[in-house]
């Protein structure tokens, strides 16, 4: 048996961590993909806003506007042309506000004497309908169609027919309907895609739950009975030998200890497999309960929490609890230690956890990086949790005796 395995880093800890490794990796990949998609959307909106603003300004500069466009009024018209295009940068975040601003800018530069099509308003109509504001968009569109002829009349000496003709040229009803229809079509497509994604996730989660329960049943049916028989027989044999005053063979004591440990690990594994994540997650706030439980078991355990940072990400919060839980459990079961200390340092950019004991750890009793012995599964489970969060883990004997488990978890780039 490897020395680290003797410290109790058993199968249950590794399997419990392994069950959620795929989900954690998928979550990180999804977050990275979401960030890249958001960055592309920002760049696209910026390009569209600059392009529309430039096109409106160039059209205004190259065209002729009415004599009413004196210097102050003409300058106002140019400002409205540019503003109506640049505001499209916020069309995803505030589609209703952008719709109102582009409509006002369109009517404003028409009133200032600039016979320029309301291109920015069409983009805003598309964005608002895509965001689901259909009724409001229709109302604003009708108001815009009514406002443009009035703006054309204000801009100069037009008769009513000429004003309506200019308004019709600035905002064709066909283009307005086309922009709204395109936004609605894309909204429906996105809704169907989101629904399909939710269905896939629910199906995958249901299948994963069914597979976990199937594995739990198989383990229970195939191993629980056999391990119980071995444990009971070893306990009886040790009891009988001691009752007769005979020396108990070391092999029999090893079988007894191994049976107890296998029974505990199997119970923990079955609990992990049957866990449906309905219980509230345990985190940093529950670490004092772990220390109190260790004290109740006869271990002189202390807890020190330093630093003032409270906004710890949920994934880091859960991992801190699991590391302390696994470490104190191993100290109580296998280290033959009298004291243990838990230190948690909440730094600005990371959270550090250190668990020290004064047990029988030595250079030959635990696996450390680069040693020839194989690490136990519980240690591997802790290392997988820490690595998935971008942190680092150190678990090794102390030079003056005992054992140290130390982990550093970044908090800035952790979801």
N, C-alpha and C positions, 0 to 999 in steps of 0.2 A: 504494500500500500504506500502511495506517495505521501510525503510529509504534509503537503498542502491539503491533500484529501483528509489527513488526520486532523487538520484544523477545522474540518467540517464544511468546506466549500463543496456541498453535495450536489446531486443531480437536480433537486428541486429548484435551487436558485438559478442554475443555468437554464433550465427549461422555462421557468417563469419569465426570465428575460428574453429568451429566444422566441417565445410565443408572440411578443409584441415588436420584435425587431423589424419585421417586414412592414408593419403599419407605420412605425416611426420613420423608416427610410422613405416610404411612399409619401408621408406627410412632408418631409423635408424637400423631396423632389417636387411635389406639388406647389410648395411655397416658393421655391426657386423659379418654377415655370410661371407662377402668378406674378412675381415681381418683374420678370422679363416681359410678360405680356402687358403689364401696366406701363412699363417704360416705353414700349413700342407705341401704345395708345397715346401717351403724352407727346411723343415725337410727331406722330401722325396729326394730332390736333394742332400742334404748333405750325406744321407745314401748311395745313389747310387754312388756318387763320391768317398767316402771312401771305399766302397766295391770293386768297380772296381780298384781303385788304389792299394788296398791290394792284390787283386787277381793277378794283373799284376806283382807286386813286388815279390810275392811268386812264381809265375811261373818263373820269371827271376832268382830268387835265386836257385830254385830247378833244373833248366835245365842246359844244357851245351851250352856255347857260344864259338865262334871260337877263335883261338889263337890270332887273331887281337885284342881281347878285353883286352888289357893291362890295368893297373890300371887307368890311366886317362880316357881312352875310356870306360872302364867298369863302372867307376863311373858316367860318362855322361849317359850311358845307363840306369842305375838305376834311375837317376834323371828324364830322359825322361819317363820311365815307370810310376813313381809316378805322374809326372806333367800331363801326358796324362789322368790319371784317375781323379785327383783332379779338373781339369778344367771343368769337367762335371757339377760342382756345378752351373756354369753360363749358362747352356744350354738353359734355358727358356728366360733369359734376352738378351743373345747375341749368338744366335744359329750359325750364320755364322762364328763369330770369334772362337767359340768352335770347329766348324767343321775344320777350318784351323789349329788350334793348335793341335788337336788330330791327324790329318793327318800328320803334320810335326813330331810330337812325335813318331808316329808309324813308319814312314820311318826312323827316326833318330835312334831309338833303334834297328831296323833291321840292319841298317848300322853299328851299334856298335857291332853286333854279337849276339844279343838276338833274338832267334827264338821264339817270343811270339805273339800269335794272336792279331790282332788289334781290340780288343773288344771295347775299348773306342771310336774308330772311328765309329763303328756301332751304338752306342748310339747317337753320334753326328749327324749321317745321319738321324736317326729317328727324332731327335729334329728339325733339319733344315727343313725336309720335312713337319713336323707338323706345323711349323711356316709359310709355304707357299713358301719356297725357293727351288722349285723343280728343275728348270733348273740349278741353281748354284750348287745344290747338285749333280746332275748327272755329271756336268763338273768336280767337285772336286773328285767324285768317280772314274771317268775314269783316272784322273791324278794320283790318289793314286794307282790304279791297274798298271799303267805304272811305277810308282816310286818304288814300292816294289821289283820287280826283280833287278832293278839297285842297290837298297840298299843291297840286298842279295849278289850281285857280289862284292860290295865294302867291305862287312863284312869279306870275307875270300876267300880261294882258291876253289871257286865253278865254275863248268862249267855252260853253259847257261841253260841246262835242269834242273840241280840241283837248280839253282837260281830261275827259274820259279816254280819249285815244292815247294820250301820254301815260295815263295810269295803266291802261291795258298793256302798253309796251313795257312799262316798268315791272309789272307782275302779271304774267299770263296765268289765267285760271287753270289751264291745262298743266303748266309746270307746277303750280301749287298742289294740284291733285296728285301729280306724279310723285312729288317729294313726300307727301303724306302717305301715299300707298307704299312707297319703298320703305319708309320707316316702319309702317305696320307689318309689312311682310317680314322684315328682318326681326322685329320684336317677336312675332309668332315663331319664327325659326329658332330664335334663342330660347324662347320658353320651352319649345319641344326638346331642344338639346339639353336644357337644364333638367327637365323632367326625366329624360332618358338617363342622364348621369346619376340622378338620385335613385332611379330604379336599379341601375347597375350596382351602386354602392350598397343599397339595401339587400340585393340578392347576394352579393359577395359576403356581406356581414352575416347574413343568415346561414350561408353555406359554411362559413368559418365557425360559427357557433355549433352547427350540427356536427362538424368534423371534430371539434374539441370534445363535445359530449361523447361522440363515438370512441375517441381515443381514451377518454376517462373510463368508459364502460369496459373497454378491452383491458386496460391496466387493472381495473378493479377485479374483473373476473379472472384474469390470468395470474396476477401476482399477489394480490392481497391475501388470499387463502394460504398460499405456499409460504409467504413471509411470516404470516401469523403462526403457522405450524412450527417453523424453524425457531421463532422467537419463544414460543411457549415451551417447546421441548428443551431448549437451552436453559431457560429459566428453571424448569423443573430439575434438570440434571445438576445445575449449580446448587440449587436448594438442597437436594438430596445429599450431594457430596458434603456440603457444609454441615448438614444435620448429623451425618455419620462421623464427622470429625476428620474426613479425608481431605487431602490437599486437592484443590480444584485445578485441573490442568489449564495452562495458559491458552491453549487452543480453544477450550470450551468457553473461557471468559471472553476471548476475542469474538467467538460466534455469538455470544450473548450481546456484546456491545454492538456488533455489526447488525444484528437483528433489530435492536432498538432503533439504531440510526436509520436503517432501511425503512422501518415502519414510519418513523417521523417524516423522512424525505418523501415517501410515497404519499402520505397524507397531504403534505404541502403541495406536491405535484398535482394531485387530484383536485385540491382546492383551486389551484391556478387554472386548471383546465375547465373547471365548472364555473369560474368567475365570469359573470356576464356584465361586469363593469357598472352594475347598478348601485353598488355601495359607494359612498362618498370617498373621494381620493384622500389618501393620507399624505401629509407633507411636513414641512418644517415645523409647523405649529404643534405637531403631534410627537416630535422627538422627545420632549420631556417625559411623555408617557412611557416611551421605551426605556429611558434611563431609570424611571421609578420602578418599572417592572424588573429590570436587572437588579436593582437594590433589594427588591422583595425576594429575589432568588438567592440572596446572600452575597452578591458582588458589591464591593465598595465602588460604585460608579459615580462620576461627577460629570457635569455638563457646563460648558462655557460657550456662550454665544456673543460674539463681538461684532462690531460694525453696526451702522444704522440703516442700511438699505433694507426696505421692506418689499419693494416691487420685484419679487423673484418670479421668473416665468414658471408656468405650471409644470412643465416637463422637468425643470431643475428641482422644483419643490418636491415632486414625487421621488426623484432619484436620490435626493438627500436622505429622505426617510428610509428608502430601501437599503442604502449603503450602511446607515447606522444600525438598522434592524439586523441585517446580515452579520455585521461585524460583532455586535453585542451577543447575538445568538451563538456565534462560533466561540467567542470568549467564554461564555457560560458553559458550553457543552464540552469543549475540547482543550482549552488552554490551561486549565487548572490555575487560573489567576485569582489573586485576591483583590486587585484593584484594576479599574479601567477608567479612562478619561476620554470624553468626547468634546472636541473643540470645533466650533463652526464660526468661520470668519466671513462676514458679509461685506465683501469689498465693493469698490465702485464698479469694476468690470468683471468680477468673478466671485464665486462662492467656494470657499475651501472647507473641506471636512477632514478631520484627523481623529482617528480612534487608536489609542495606545493601551496596551495591557502589560502586566508584569508576569505573564504566564511563562510556559516552558518553551516559547519560540526561540530558535537559535538558527545559525546558518544552515544547519542541516534539517530543520523542521518545517521549512516552507519553501515554496518555489518562488523565486524572484526572476526577473528578466535575465536571461542568459544562463540560468542554471540548467542542469541536466534533467531535473525532475519535471513531471508534467503538472501543470496547474490544475486545481480542482474546478469542478463545473460552477460552483458558486462564485469563485473568483473570476472565472470567465464571464459569468452573467453580469457581475458588477462592471467588469471592464467593457463589455458590450454596451451597457447603459451609458457609461461615461463617454466612451468613444463616439457613440451616436450623437451626443450633444456637443462634440468638439472639445472635450476635456481630456484630462490625463489622470491615470490611477497608478499609485505605487503601493504595493503590499509586500512587506518583507520583514524579517526578524530585526529586532533592535540590537545594536552592538552590546548593550549592557543587559540583555535578556528581555524577553517579551516579544511582542509583535506590533507592527504599525500598519494601519490601512489609511492612506491619504489620497484624497481626490480633489481636483480643482476643476470646477465647472464654469465655463463662461456664461455670462448672463446677457450680454448685449446682442449677440447674434442667435440666441436661442428662442424659438417660437413659444 
